[in-house]
Amino acid sequence: MQKENKQQLLNTLYLTRKCRIEAAERYKKLDEKLSIINIYYSVVLIIFSIITISSNNSNVSISLISSSILAFAFNTVAILKNYKAIYLSLKQNYISIYELYNKLKSLKDDVDFSEYYIKYKELLDSCENHSIYDYYTVLLNDANLLKNAVDQGKLTEQLVKRHHKKSVFFNNVVMIICIVAPFALPFIIQIISNMLKCIK
């Protein structure tokens, strides 16, 4: 029984570490994407500013204002979310979990390891938790973990793939919206403005 409990904790530590690695990489990529989008909006702002100097086109002015608002919004999100700090925290967390895993693995099966449960709980509470997306990504990248989860009746392979595809699709849509927003927003504002004029 003691041996089974030890193996169960080892499996839990292994899975949690993999999920934390996935979460850390996701936050790292989010931080990089925010930086790229901020650079992109800055370039768009410069282009619209140059065009505005040599043109009296109201659409260009609206584009300039829209891009300024979007750039400010993304800078604010980057500061408030602080994805880089979350990434570093998760990275330190999965390193600590790996150390705990190796210590537990080196113990004899008949030794009391209840303190390792306590340490594991402390590590879980010490940083941002991974998401269901991270968990499903880990399962899709590790056939053995996916098989174990399916065998335990926790979920089905179809559910994991479906949820993962939805998340990837949503992330791609958000990225596309961020790219086209500086150019689409002025037209949307113009359409709304024309509609309001018609109502009056």
Summary of the structure (lengths in Angstrom):
residues: 200
radius of gyration: 24.4
end to end distance: 78.6
largest distance: 82.8
contacts: 530
relative contact order: 0.13
helix: 87%
strand: 0%
